[in-house]
């Protein structure tokens, strides 16, 4: 992936509409052979302001380091990149739910990364392409949104270690992140605990295990009330806002150790422990998905519920 000089990037992030992405997303961009028309895209974008947390350079540095480290294993880049992207782009869920931000990252800041990470293999018919949804798509598909939201949904307070487990099996990002019940933090952590046990046991095709468990947990959620069986403590919104505000003076996310997320409260261990045996039994009883039938048995996704911390300075 060719390095993009910092001076060619806008200094801060912006918001780019889906219509603008559709207008300028060509096959050459999807294959990584060309960059989108930067002048036109920047004119079509709405600026987010000059706050430190919206600077483009830290994100671009992470992009280039991820490519350098994982040039021979693109999928493995997710587990490294996700927590560092989250720690760099400090924002509320309400802000992260705006797809225009992720459109801007994919088309202006790092379209080359999207193509590098997600394009299919080359064939005799031509070079492989990254699908349009990787540039502008739902939060569990878009190249950058999927990583930020994986870190947000699966972190345990300030502890990003669970994200590394989540990213080891791509079906967690593609299937589990679609579930309504994943907003319940003990449920998210319990699913990962069950997955960890399966990975440690060396089960074949762990993605099938993830899909079967996700479908079973979501279906059982209509009759089992997880927040009663496994209560969660409330998010410390003041601590979360402090973490966001500290972006003005925070050091760059470390490369060789995990960063720290917001100290807004960890997930109660007792609640996770209460759900793990239930989920283990659900998985035992759930049929593994037949991939040939392309039937994930997971309902249409919605955006995760957010902790709203909106105030006039949020986009300053």
Helices and strands as residue ranges (DSSP letters): G 6-8, E 14-15, H 18-24, H 27-30, H 38-44, E 46-47, G 52-54, H 57-69, G 74-76, H 77-88, H 93-96, H 99-104, I 105-109, H 111-118, H 132-135, H 145-154, H 161-168, H 170-174, G 176-178, G 180-183, H 185-200, H 206-220, H 226-229, H 237-245, G 246-248, H 269-285, G 291-293, G 312-315
